[in-house]
């Protein structure tokens, strides 16, 4: 009897030791992918991971329900949640499509009252939702709204008034209604915890006195991004109050300053020794660029996507930025500006070149393959590129990836649909063939230009680590899409628009879609019959069709396919047909 009790105690002790060891291992994991993999090891690991998880990432808000989430993970403190498909950014999704945050908030208030962090992307967020959030979670600290819509500055006022422990308020590229600029004055006088404040895309003027007082109180403020209504004179006052800033987004850079004011601005920047990220510079005037010189030396990220700079202004800036790893610019910098990137930024890892006016067909500026080539020659560490241009050549792309074989993201956007190699008039197949053959770690790829099925054959044969593929105005037949679905084992998201892929292509992915996050097809040759067949064969998929007014009854205008454990959603508008 005594021996049996001793043996049981020993077994219990061993089990507890194993559980403690598993918990310690799980505490070392940082990515959600690793956590998901750990939960699949065995029942003990599943249970330990379920109970120890404090952060969850949900890439599609309809892939799981709030009830299923809260039942599996009872101790969540931080949630990252994505909603609408990415093509909603291009107005291809109805305004009332869905992705309402409110039912999630209701569930979180019941099951996660200690929630501290909420990061949302492409979700519909109302003022009522923000007010509910503000009063339901007493320990709430972080709110990030990226590309969200439906709320106004009244909702921000509710957050400022009620979230006493807020450390981060980050509003990025969201469709916010500017009712009043007084929301900053709603932070209590005793409030001092803010570390990140970003209201760069809130268009209305803000109460600067309230902003100034807020910045002066929050001694731990590390990131401040203001909107274009903040003048240089006001910016100087903020910098004096917050010399500890690491990430700065300026307002307008075009105000006329006196000599004394310019000297004060330069002095304020000179005391900001820790700035590593700089953005804003709305309506820049090169006259004041020398004031930036003291902070340029330590910059690792320079975001000029709001600054219409010419090549000469960019050249002057980059002379002082030897440590840059990330650079975003408009195509107004032209090839000469990109040549300066190649000669001045040897550590560069990410480059994004955006069109200043994507709808102007008669622009006289822009970038070409020459600028891209110059960057590739001088920046061998380049891993991520987004490059908008009017034309490109196969030979240039082949040289670029030969110079920079470590690309994990290659997004080439030739803005004229169906544009061939402008020198040889050949399709751009060999360009993207060179990309997937050379860049073996490629995870994200965006295609453009005149492309045949040969491009997709190359992708299926060589792009074994590809996770996200975006395609527009490309391909010759169903075979192209079939090559990708059969050949890319790690594909998670496949985005297609204006391509000749039909039902045969769609149905070739029957055994693939359940391992992917989503498939988007718009303006293709898919029919309702094909979509219905897919839905009947794979009940764990949600197959949604968005019908256009006056389209053919059997035409599936826009198709969104995604895996889910929650079944068909109940909030789809009449324009969305769930099969």
C-alpha positions in Angstrom: 0.0 0.0 0.0 2.8 2.3 1.0 4.8 1.4 -2.1 1.8 2.0 -4.4 1.1 5.4 -2.8 4.8 6.3 -3.2 4.7 5.2 -6.9 1.6 7.3 -7.5 3.3 10.3 -5.9 6.4 9.7 -8.0 4.3 9.5 -11.2 2.4 12.7 -10.3 5.7 14.4 -9.6 7.1 13.3 -13.0 4.0 14.4 -14.8 4.2 17.8 -13.1 7.9 18.1 -14.1 7.0 17.3 -17.7 4.2 19.9 -17.7 6.6 22.5 -16.2 9.2 21.7 -18.9 6.6 22.0 -21.7 5.5 25.4 -20.3 9.1 26.6 -20.2 9.6 25.5 -23.8 6.4 27.2 -24.9 7.5 30.5 -23.2 10.5 30.6 -25.5 8.3 30.6 -28.7 7.6 34.0 -30.2 5.8 33.4 -33.5 2.2 32.2 -33.8 3.3 29.6 -36.4 5.6 28.0 -33.8 2.8 28.0 -31.2 0.5 26.3 -33.7 3.1 23.7 -34.5 3.7 23.0 -30.8 0.0 22.4 -30.1 0.1 19.5 -32.7 2.8 17.5 -30.9 0.5 15.6 -28.6 -2.4 16.0 -26.2 -0.2 17.2 -23.3 1.4 19.8 -25.5 -2.0 20.9 -26.9 -3.4 21.4 -23.4 -0.3 23.2 -22.1 -0.2 25.5 -25.2 -3.9 26.2 -24.9 -3.6 27.3 -21.3 -0.4 29.2 -21.6 -1.2 31.1 -24.8 -1.6 34.9 -24.1 -1.5 36.2 -27.7 -3.5 35.0 -30.7 -3.3 36.0 -34.4 -6.3 35.5 -36.6 -5.7 36.1 -40.2 -9.4 36.0 -41.2 -12.1 37.0 -38.8 -14.5 34.4 -40.4 -12.1 31.5 -40.1 -13.1 31.0 -36.5 -15.9 32.3 -34.3 -15.4 34.3 -31.1 -17.0 31.5 -29.1 -14.6 28.8 -30.5 -11.6 31.1 -29.9 -12.5 31.9 -26.3 -13.3 28.2 -25.5 -9.9 27.0 -26.7 -7.7 29.8 -25.3 -9.1 31.0 -21.9 -6.1 33.3 -20.9 -5.7 35.6 -23.9 -4.3 39.1 -23.2 -3.5 40.2 -26.8 -5.4 39.7 -30.1 -4.4 40.5 -33.7 -7.4 40.2 -36.0 -7.7 40.8 -39.8 -11.0 41.2 -41.6 -11.8 42.1 -45.2 -9.8 40.7 -48.2 -6.9 42.9 -49.3 -8.7 43.8 -52.5 -11.0 45.9 -50.4 -8.2 48.5 -50.5 -9.0 48.8 -54.2 -12.8 49.2 -53.8 -13.5 45.6 -55.0 -15.4 44.7 -51.9 -18.9 46.1 -51.0 -18.8 48.8 -48.3 -21.1 46.7 -46.1 -19.2 43.4 -46.7 -18.8 42.7 -43.0 -15.9 42.1 -40.6 -17.6 43.9 -37.8 -15.5 43.9 -34.6 -18.5 44.3 -32.2 -19.4 40.6 -31.7 -15.8 39.9 -31.0 -15.7 42.7 -28.4 -18.8 41.3 -26.7 -17.2 37.9 -26.4 -13.9 39.3 -25.2 -15.6 41.3 -22.5 -17.2 38.1 -21.2 -14.2 35.8 -21.4 -11.2 38.1 -21.6 -11.9 40.9 -19.1 -8.1 41.4 -18.6 -7.5 42.0 -22.3 -4.7 44.4 -22.8 -4.0 44.6 -26.5 -6.1 44.7 -29.7 -4.6 45.1 -33.2 -7.1 45.3 -36.1 -6.7 45.4 -39.8 -9.4 45.9 -42.4 -12.1 45.6 -39.7 -15.3 47.6 -39.4 -15.1 49.6 -36.2 -17.9 51.8 -35.0 -17.8 54.6 -32.4 -20.1 52.5 -30.3 -17.6 49.6 -30.5 -14.8 51.8 -29.4 -16.9 53.2 -26.5 -17.7 49.6 -25.5 -14.0 48.7 -25.7 -13.0 51.7 -23.6 -15.2 50.8 -20.7 -15.1 47.0 -20.8 -11.4 46.3 -20.2 -9.9 48.1 -17.2 -6.3 47.0 -18.0 -6.4 47.9 -21.7 -3.1 49.2 -23.0 -2.7 48.9 -26.8 -5.1 49.8 -29.7 -3.9 49.6 -33.3 -6.4 50.3 -36.2 -4.9 49.7 -39.6 -7.0 50.2 -42.8 -10.2 50.1 -40.6 -13.4 52.1 -41.2 -16.7 53.1 -39.7 -15.5 55.2 -36.7 -14.8 58.9 -36.0 -12.8 61.1 -33.7 -15.7 60.6 -31.2 -14.6 57.0 -30.8 -11.0 58.1 -30.3 -12.3 60.5 -27.6 -13.9 57.6 -25.8 -10.6 55.7 -25.8 -8.7 58.7 -24.5 -11.3 59.3 -21.8 -11.5 55.8 -20.4 -8.4 53.8 -21.1 -6.3 54.9 -18.1 -3.4 52.6 -18.8 -3.1 53.1 -22.5 0.4 52.8 -23.9 -0.2 52.7 -27.6 -2.8 54.4 -29.9 -1.9 53.7 -33.5 -4.2 54.8 -36.3 -2.9 53.8 -39.7 -4.5 54.4 -43.1 -8.0 54.1 -41.7 -11.1 55.7 -43.0 -11.8 57.9 -40.0 -14.5 60.6 -39.9 -13.1 63.8 -38.5 -15.8 65.3 -36.4 -13.6 67.2 -34.0 -10.0 67.8 -33.3 -10.6 68.1 -29.6 -10.3 64.3 -28.9 -6.7 64.7 -27.6 -8.0 66.9 -24.8 -9.9 63.9 -23.5 -6.8 62.3 -22.0 -7.0 63.0 -18.2 -4.5 65.4 -16.7 -3.2 62.5 -14.6 -2.5 60.3 -17.7 1.2 59.7 -18.3 1.6 56.1 -19.8 1.5 56.7 -23.5 4.5 55.3 -25.4 3.2 55.3 -29.0 0.8 57.9 -30.6 0.1 57.9 -34.3 -2.6 60.0 -35.8 -0.8 60.8 -39.1 -3.9 60.1 -41.3 -6.5 61.9 -39.1 -7.1 64.9 -41.4 -8.7 67.4 -39.0 -6.7 70.0 -37.1 -6.1 68.9 -33.5 -6.0 70.8 -30.3 -2.3 71.6 -30.2 -2.3 72.8 -26.6 -3.8 69.4 -25.6 -1.2 67.6 -27.7 1.7 69.6 -26.2 0.5 68.9 -22.6 0.1 65.2 -23.4 3.6 64.9 -24.9 5.1 66.7 -21.9 3.4 64.4 -19.4 4.3 61.1 -21.2 8.0 60.8 -20.4 8.1 57.2 -21.9 6.8 58.4 -25.3 8.9 56.6 -28.0 6.9 57.0 -31.2 5.0 60.1 -32.2 3.5 60.6 -35.7 1.4 63.7 -36.2 -0.7 64.8 -39.1 0.0 67.3 -41.8 -1.7 70.1 -39.9 1.2 70.3 -37.4 3.5 73.1 -38.5 7.3 73.1 -38.2 7.1 75.6 -35.4 4.8 73.3 -33.5 7.0 70.3 -34.3 9.9 72.1 -32.7 8.0 72.5 -29.5 7.1 68.8 -29.4 10.7 67.8 -30.0 11.9 69.9 -27.1 9.4 68.1 -24.9 10.3 64.6 -26.2 14.0 64.3 -27.0 13.7 60.6 -26.2 11.7 59.8 -29.4 12.8 56.8 -31.4 10.1 57.0 -34.2 9.0 60.4 -35.5 6.4 61.3 -38.0 6.5 65.0 -38.8 3.7 67.3 -40.0 3.9 69.8 -42.8 7.5 70.7 -43.8 6.7 73.8 -45.8 6.0 76.6 -43.2 8.1 79.8 -43.7 10.5 80.2 -40.7 12.5 83.1 -39.5 16.3 82.6 -39.0 15.7 82.2 -35.3 12.9 79.7 -35.8 15.1 77.7 -38.1 17.9 77.7 -35.6 15.5 76.5 -32.9 14.3 73.7 -35.1 17.9 72.5 -35.9 18.7 72.7 -32.2 15.6 70.6 -31.3 16.5 67.9 -33.9 20.1 67.9 -32.6 19.0 66.9 -29.2 17.0 63.9 -30.5 19.8 61.4 -30.4 17.6 58.3 -30.5 15.5 58.7 -33.6 15.8 55.7 -35.9 12.6 56.0 -37.9 11.4 59.2 -39.7 8.2 59.7 -41.7 5.8 62.5 -42.7 7.6 65.5 -44.3 4.3 66.6 -45.9 4.8 69.2 -48.6 8.6 69.3 -48.0 10.7 72.4 -48.6 14.4 71.5 -49.2 15.4 74.7 -47.4 14.8 73.0 -44.1 16.4 69.6 -44.8 19.7 70.6 -43.1 17.7 70.6 -39.8 17.3 66.9 -40.3 21.0 66.1 -40.6 21.6 65.3 -36.9 19.0 62.6 -36.9 19.7 61.2 -40.4 23.0 59.6 -39.3 21.1 57.0 -37.1 18.1 56.4 -39.3 17.3 52.8 -40.2 13.8 53.6 -41.7 12.9 56.6 -43.8 9.3 56.8 -45.0 8.9 59.5 -47.7 5.7 58.1 -49.2 3.9 61.3 -48.3 6.7 63.6 -49.5 6.8 64.6 -53.1 10.5 64.9 -53.5 12.6 65.4 -56.6 15.8 63.6 -57.2 18.0 66.4 -56.0 16.2 66.6 -52.6 16.5 62.9 -52.1 20.2 63.0 -53.0 20.8 65.6 -50.3 19.0 63.6 -47.7 20.6 60.2 -48.4 24.1 61.7 -48.1 23.5 61.7 -44.4 21.7 58.3 -44.0 24.4 55.5 -44.2 22.6 53.1 -41.9 19.2 52.9 -43.8 17.7 49.5 -43.9 14.2 50.5 -45.1 13.2 53.3 -47.6 9.8 54.2 -48.9 9.7 56.9 -51.7 7.4 58.3 -54.4 8.4 57.8 -58.1 9.0 61.6 -58.3 12.5 60.8 -57.2 13.1 59.4 -60.6 16.1 57.2 -61.6 18.6 59.7 -60.4 17.2 59.5 -56.9 17.4 55.7 -57.0 21.0 55.9 -58.2 21.7 57.9 -54.9 20.0 55.0 -53.0 22.4 52.6 -54.6 25.5 54.7 -53.8 24.5 55.8 -50.3 22.6 53.0 -48.7 24.7 49.8 -48.7 22.7 48.2 -45.8 19.3 48.6 -47.4 17.0 45.6 -47.0 13.6 47.0 -48.1 12.6 49.5 -50.9 9.2 50.6 -51.8 8.6 53.0 -54.7 5.0 54.2 -54.9 3.3 56.1 -57.8 2.7 59.8 -56.9 -0.4 59.7 -59.3 -1.3 56.2 -60.4 -4.2 57.5 -62.6 -2.3 60.0 -64.6 -1.5 58.4 -68.0 0.5 61.3 -69.2 3.1 61.7 -66.4 6.5 62.9 -67.5 8.4 61.6 -64.4 8.7 58.2 -62.9 11.2 55.4 -62.5 12.5 52.8 -65.0 14.6 49.7 -64.9 17.7 51.9 -64.7 16.8 53.1 -61.2 16.0 49.5 -60.1 19.3 48.3 -61.5 21.3 51.0 -59.7 19.7 50.0 -56.4 20.5 46.3 -57.0 24.1 47.1 -57.7 24.6 49.1 -54.5 22.3 47.3 -52.1 23.1 43.5 -52.2 21.2 42.9 -48.9 17.9 43.9 -50.5 15.2 41.4 -49.4 11.9 43.2 -49.9 10.9 45.4 -52.9 7.6 47.0 -54.1 8.3 48.8 -57.3 5.8 50.7 -59.4 6.9 51.6 -62.9 5.6 52.1 -66.4 7.7 49.5 -68.2 10.4 46.9 -67.5 12.6 44.4 -69.3 13.4 40.7 -68.8 17.1 41.4 -68.9 16.9 44.0 -66.1 14.9 41.8 -63.7 17.3 38.9 -64.3 20.3 41.2 -63.4 18.5 42.6 -60.4 17.8 39.2 -58.8 21.3 38.1 -59.7 22.6 41.1 -57.7 20.1 40.5 -54.9 19.4 36.8 -54.6 18.0 37.0 -51.1 14.6 38.5 -51.9 11.8 37.1 -49.8 9.3 39.6 -51.2 9.3 40.7 -54.9 6.4 42.9 -55.9 6.9 44.4 -59.4 3.9 46.5 -60.5 4.0 47.5 -64.2 1.2 50.0 -64.2 0.2 49.4 -67.9 -1.7 46.1 -67.9 -0.3 43.5 -70.4 2.8 45.6 -70.9 5.6 43.4 -72.6 9.3 43.9 -72.4 9.5 47.3 -73.9 12.8 46.6 -75.7 12.2 43.1 -77.2 8.4 43.2 -77.2 8.4 39.7 -75.7 6.3 38.6 -72.7 7.8 39.2 -69.2 7.9 35.4 -68.5 11.6 35.2 -68.3 11.8 38.0 -65.8 9.6 36.3 -63.3 11.2 32.9 -64.2 14.5 34.5 -63.1 13.0 35.7 -59.9 11.7 32.3 -58.8 14.8 30.4 -60.0 17.3 32.7 -58.3 15.4 33.7 -55.1 14.9 30.4 -53.4 13.6 31.9 -50.2 10.9 33.9 -51.9 7.7 34.1 -49.9 5.7 36.8 -51.5 5.4 37.6 -55.3 3.3 40.0 -57.2 3.1 39.6 -61.0 2.5 42.2 -63.7 3.1 42.9 -67.4 2.4 40.6 -70.3 2.6 37.1 -69.0 1.7 33.7 -70.5 1.3 30.3 -68.8 5.1 29.9 -68.9 5.4 32.2 -65.9 3.1 30.0 -63.9 5.0 26.9 -64.9 8.2 28.5 -63.6 6.4 29.4 -60.3 5.1 25.9 -59.8 8.5 24.4 -60.6 10.7 26.6 -58.5 8.8 28.7 -55.9 8.7 26.0 -53.2 8.7 28.5 -50.3 6.1 30.9 -51.8 3.3 31.8 -49.4 1.4 34.7 -51.1 0.9 35.2 -54.8 -0.9 38.2 -56.4 -1.7 38.1 -60.1 -3.4 40.6 -62.4 -4.0 40.6 -66.2 -1.9 37.5 -66.7 -1.9 33.9 -68.0 -3.2 32.2 -71.1 -5.4 29.4 -69.9 -6.5 27.3 -66.9 -3.1 25.6 -67.0 -1.4 28.6 -65.5 -3.4 28.5 -62.2 -3.2 24.7 -62.1 0.6 24.8 -62.2 0.7 27.1 -59.1 -1.8 25.1 -57.1 0.0 21.8 -57.8 3.6 23.1 -57.4 3.7 25.5 -54.4 3.4 23.5 -51.2 3.5 26.4 -48.8 1.0 28.7 -50.6 -1.4 30.4 -48.1 -3.0 33.3 -50.1 -3.7 33.4 -53.8 -5.1 36.7 -55.2 -6.2 36.8 -58.8 -7.9 39.5 -60.9 -8.7 39.9 -64.6 -7.2 36.6 -65.6 -8.6 33.9 -68.0 -8.9 31.2 -65.3 -12.2 29.3 -65.2 -13.9 26.4 -63.4 -11.2 23.9 -64.3 -8.6 26.1 -62.7 -10.7 26.7 -59.7 -11.5 23.0 -59.1 -7.9 21.9 -59.6 -7.3 23.3 -56.0 -9.8 21.0 -54.4 -7.1 19.3 -52.3 -5.2 22.6 -51.7 -7.6 25.1 -50.4 -8.1 23.6 -46.9 -4.4 24.1 -46.3 -4.6 27.8 -47.5 -5.9 30.8 -45.7 -7.8 32.2 -48.8 -8.3 32.4 -52.5 -9.6 35.6 -54.2 -10.7 35.6 -57.9 -12.3 38.6 -59.6 -13.1 39.3 -63.2 -12.1 35.8 -64.2 -14.0 33.1 -66.1 -15.4 31.3 -63.1 -19.1 30.3 -63.0 -21.7 29.8 -60.3 -21.8 26.1 -61.2 -18.1 25.8 -60.6 -18.4 27.5 -57.2 -21.3 25.4 -56.2 -19.4 22.2 -57.0 -16.4 23.4 -55.0 -18.7 24.2 -52.0 -20.3 20.8 -52.2 -17.0 18.9 -52.4 -15.4 20.9 -49.5 -17.9 21.7 -46.8 -15.1 23.0 -44.5 -14.6 25.9 -47.0 -16.7 29.0 -47.2 -17.3 29.8 -50.8 -18.6 33.3 -51.2 -19.6 35.0 -54.5 -20.1 38.8 -54.8 -22.4 39.5 -57.7 -22.2 42.6 -59.8 -25.4 44.4 -60.9 -26.6 43.3 -64.3 -24.1 40.5 -64.6 -24.9 37.1 -66.1 -26.8 34.8 -63.7 -24.2 32.1 -64.0 -21.2 34.4 -63.8 -19.3 34.4 -60.5 -18.0 38.0 -60.7 -15.9 37.9 -57.5 -15.1 34.7 -55.6 -13.7 34.5 -52.1 -12.8 31.1 -50.8 -11.5 30.5 -47.3 -11.2 27.7 -44.7 -13.2 28.0 -41.6 -14.1 26.0 -38.5 -17.1 28.3 -37.8 -19.3 27.4 -40.8 -21.0 30.0 -43.1 -21.2 33.4 -41.7 -24.5 34.9 -40.6 -23.8 38.6 -41.4 -23.3 38.5 -45.2 -25.1 41.3 -47.0 -27.5 40.5 -49.9 -24.7 41.2 -52.4 -22.7 38.3 -51.0 -23.9 34.8 -51.9 -22.6 32.0 -49.6 -22.7 28.6 -51.3 
